[in-house]
């Protein structure tokens, strides 16, 4: 893979890996004490079909480059999509000049040479079949997801559309310790968002989607539309629930938000700033014995998998919580230095700025019970299928969110409910996870099975 670069008015072909290394060498030759370069390129297709007609259609390709340079403990970064010789000169010179005038940070720097490397072997991240369909067939896939939902039941009266997306990307990272790494990823997805109407004219909407690395692993358009329709229809006739303290069961798509709060709590940036309810709890019990939470950037085919993190450190499997005990924060090099701990290879980054912290494949270890069995043991309770807005204070742990879902009565999903709140405190909620389902499924980098939490207050009428 190469790009065309202008030099003295002539076009020359430059391999992107060589270009990244060259930019690092040029930074060092101009006095930088350390440097790194990121190059990204990719293609994207996206369409939304509404009521059978194409509403949006996007096809794009992009390529960009970013550099980060250090003068001792001073650092600066710049990025550009201009790969001409003048553009690259301007990019590098801007970073070098900025780095000379920024304030010093004693923890600034790239990882040590011995920390760098890449996971070997096929991580199952790239399939060129995501672009194997002609554009017309991709549009037809989106149209078919919507059509399947609309045809499922006469109460499905309208639609927010069916969609199909595909993308491929490539990332290259080079730094002044001699590290050079690259990987490619592919992605495709399809979704349907039907709208149902009851005899009184009240409307409800819901959705379903499928996402995969390979087109061959994507759920069929008919299945996506059918599930979207079923999820939408079960919301018709929703009412408010009585205020009560009852068991609350979280559908996997919303249960993920609960473990996201733990991720935010163990994020090294929040921890060292004292902005986390989990600061100072390393090695302590923060959840029930049944809670084991893992971050694994090496799972083949995972949506959070990569051979190295945003700084060139090999990804790894980190046990965050084991049987309720907090075993590890999630860290990049900078936050690791701040906290006096080793990095967990969770650096994430764009083209410019300092690395942040992102998940690998981050998940709650599943239990042995089927969701139906969990619900079947509850006399009265709430099954949450949607959260509205934000409502978690990550410093105090206070939790209150608008929700909708299904009321559980006699071990069955009895009727839909809406305009309710679910409230508690995160510090207590993790101790009160009474059941964990066996239905773990990744539809992104974070995943959680069905969970049941006791002691929450459901606010309604």
Secondary structure by P-SEA (a helix, b strand, c coil): cbbbbbcccbbbbbcaaaaaaaaaaaaaaaccccbbbbbbbbbbbbbbbccccccbbbbbcccbbbbbbbccccccccccccccaaaaaaaaaaaaaaaacbbbbccccccccccbbbbbccccccccccccccaaaaaaaaaaaaaaaaacccccccccccbbbbbcbbbbbbccccccccbbbbbcccbbbbbbbccccbbbbbbcccccccccccccaaaaaaaaaaaaaaacbbbbbcccccbbbbcaaaaaaaaaaaaaaacaaaaaacccccccccccccccccbbbbbbcccccccccccccccccbbbbbbcccccccccccccaaaaaaacccccccccccccccbbbbbcccccccccccaaaaaaaccbbbbbcccccccccccccbbbbbbbbbbbcccccccccccbbbbbbaaaaaaaccbbbccccccccccccbbbbcccccccc
